[in-house]
Amino acid sequence: MKYLIIFFSAFLLIACKKEKETVAGSTPGDSLNIVKDSATTPPSTGKIFIETIPFPKEIKECSCYFARNKADFEAEKYIYADDAGKTAYMKLDGKRLVMNLISSSDMEVDEELTKEIESNDYKISVKGKKIKGEEALLFEGTLTIEKPDGSVVTIPIYGECGC
């Protein structure tokens, strides 16, 4: 009887050890898959990667600046800024861009905001509708970015223009 207990204990010990080895050396299908976040890693070609920017130091007076939504705007996570007339700032595909505004609507008169920006690599269109107008004018709208290869991205924006 004594030998039977020893044999049974040894059998259980070996069985438990085998099970632990199987769990530790599990198949690749059981392992954790890590997916890179597109907000921090530029995607492969064919997509346009839009990053947040700090408010540009170059802007001294009047400006327009937008985020993806109200929460990002309040957290100062801007994706677009301009000096309300000549120059626009964005970070696209990992590069900080300083671009010339081609056209811009008069924010004080119009209920609609439109801006057209072009660079060698991008054509950008900002369209918004005034949602509040006090000292600064609040807008909601869309930002459309086109690349020469035909890639197009349109995202919602929320932000303000003012002096």
C-alpha positions as CSV (number, residue, x, y, z in Angstrom):
1,M,0.0,0.0,0.0
2,K,2.9,2.4,0.8
3,Y,4.4,1.8,-2.6
4,L,1.0,2.5,-4.3
5,I,0.7,5.9,-2.6
6,I,4.3,6.8,-3.6
7,F,3.6,5.7,-7.2
8,F,0.3,7.6,-7.4
9,S,1.9,10.8,-6.0
10,A,4.8,10.6,-8.5
11,F,2.3,10.1,-11.3
12,L,0.3,13.2,-10.2
13,L,3.5,15.3,-9.9
14,I,4.6,14.3,-13.5
15,A,1.1,14.9,-14.9
16,C,0.9,18.4,-13.3
17,K,4.4,19.3,-14.6
18,K,3.5,18.2,-18.2
19,E,0.4,20.4,-18.1
20,K,2.4,23.5,-17.0
21,E,4.9,22.9,-19.9
22,T,2.0,22.8,-22.4
23,V,0.5,26.0,-21.1
24,A,3.9,27.8,-21.2
25,G,4.8,26.5,-24.6
26,S,1.3,27.1,-26.1
27,T,0.8,27.4,-29.8
28,P,1.3,30.7,-31.6
29,G,-2.4,31.0,-32.3
30,D,-3.0,31.2,-28.5
31,S,-0.5,34.1,-28.0
32,L,-1.4,37.7,-27.7
33,N,-1.6,39.6,-31.0
34,I,-0.3,43.1,-30.7
35,V,-1.9,45.6,-33.1
36,K,-0.2,48.9,-33.7
37,D,-2.3,52.0,-33.1
38,S,-2.6,54.1,-36.3
39,A,-2.7,57.2,-34.1
40,T,1.0,56.7,-33.2
41,T,2.4,54.8,-36.2
42,P,2.3,56.1,-39.8
43,P,0.4,53.7,-42.0
44,S,1.7,52.2,-45.1
45,T,1.2,54.0,-48.4
46,G,-2.3,54.9,-49.6
47,K,-3.4,56.4,-46.4
48,I,-2.9,59.8,-44.9
49,F,-1.7,60.0,-41.3
50,I,-2.9,63.0,-39.3
51,E,-1.1,63.9,-36.1
52,T,-1.9,66.4,-33.4
53,I,0.1,69.6,-33.1
54,P,0.8,72.1,-30.4
55,F,-0.6,75.6,-31.1
56,P,2.0,77.1,-33.6
57,K,4.4,79.7,-32.0
58,E,4.4,81.5,-35.4
59,I,0.8,82.6,-34.9
60,K,0.7,85.9,-32.9
61,E,-2.8,87.4,-33.5
62,C,-5.9,86.1,-35.2
63,S,-6.2,82.4,-35.9
64,C,-8.3,79.4,-36.6
65,Y,-7.5,76.1,-35.0
66,F,-9.4,72.8,-35.0
67,A,-9.3,69.4,-33.4
68,R,-11.2,66.1,-34.3
69,N,-13.9,66.8,-31.8
70,K,-14.9,69.0,-28.8
71,A,-13.1,66.8,-26.2
72,D,-9.9,66.9,-28.2
73,F,-10.3,70.7,-28.7
74,E,-10.7,71.2,-25.0
75,A,-7.6,69.1,-24.4
76,E,-5.7,71.2,-26.9
77,K,-5.1,68.3,-29.3
78,Y,-5.2,70.3,-32.5
79,I,-4.8,68.8,-35.9
80,Y,-5.0,72.1,-37.9
81,A,-4.2,75.8,-37.2
82,D,-3.8,78.9,-39.4
83,D,-3.2,82.6,-38.9
84,A,-6.6,83.5,-40.3
85,G,-5.2,84.6,-43.6
86,K,-2.0,83.4,-45.1
87,T,-0.4,80.3,-43.5
88,A,-1.8,76.9,-42.3
89,Y,0.0,74.4,-40.1
90,M,-0.6,70.6,-39.9
91,K,1.4,67.4,-39.2
92,L,0.7,64.9,-42.0
93,D,2.5,61.6,-42.6
94,G,5.0,62.4,-39.8
95,K,6.0,65.8,-41.2
96,R,5.1,69.2,-39.8
97,L,3.9,71.3,-42.7
98,V,3.7,75.0,-43.2
99,M,1.4,75.7,-46.1
100,N,0.0,78.7,-47.9
101,L,-3.8,79.4,-47.8
102,I,-5.2,79.7,-51.3
103,S,-8.6,81.0,-50.2
104,S,-10.5,81.7,-47.0
105,S,-14.0,82.9,-46.4
106,D,-14.7,86.0,-44.2
107,M,-15.5,84.5,-40.8
108,E,-17.2,87.7,-39.5
109,V,-19.8,87.9,-42.3
110,D,-20.4,84.3,-43.3
111,E,-22.2,81.5,-41.3
112,E,-20.1,79.1,-43.3
113,L,-16.3,78.7,-43.1
114,T,-14.3,77.6,-46.1
115,K,-10.5,77.3,-46.6
116,E,-8.4,75.9,-49.4
117,I,-4.8,75.0,-48.9
118,E,-2.3,73.4,-51.3
119,S,1.2,72.1,-51.0
120,N,3.3,69.9,-53.2
121,D,2.0,66.8,-51.6
122,Y,-1.5,67.7,-50.4
123,K,-4.7,69.5,-51.2
124,I,-6.7,70.4,-48.1
125,S,-10.2,71.7,-47.8
126,V,-11.8,73.0,-44.6
127,K,-15.5,73.5,-44.4
128,G,-17.4,74.5,-41.3
129,K,-20.6,75.9,-40.0
130,K,-20.7,78.5,-37.3
131,I,-22.3,77.0,-34.1
132,K,-21.6,79.9,-31.7
133,G,-20.3,83.4,-32.1
134,E,-19.1,85.6,-29.3
135,E,-15.5,86.8,-28.9
136,A,-14.3,83.7,-30.8
137,L,-16.4,81.9,-33.4
138,L,-17.0,78.2,-32.9
139,F,-17.3,75.9,-35.9
140,E,-18.1,72.3,-36.7
141,G,-17.3,70.8,-40.0
142,T,-15.0,68.6,-42.1
143,L,-11.4,68.6,-43.1
144,T,-10.6,66.8,-46.4
145,I,-7.1,65.9,-47.4
146,E,-6.2,64.6,-50.9
147,K,-2.8,63.3,-52.1
148,P,-1.7,63.2,-55.7
149,D,-1.9,59.3,-55.6
150,G,-5.7,59.7,-55.2
151,S,-5.8,59.0,-51.4
152,V,-8.6,61.0,-49.8
153,V,-9.4,61.4,-46.1
154,T,-12.3,63.3,-44.7
155,I,-12.6,63.8,-40.9
156,P,-14.9,65.8,-38.7
157,I,-13.5,68.9,-37.0
158,Y,-14.4,71.2,-34.2
159,G,-12.7,74.5,-33.4
160,E,-12.7,78.2,-33.3
161,C,-11.5,81.3,-35.1
162,G,-10.9,84.6,-33.5
163,C,-8.5,87.3,-32.5
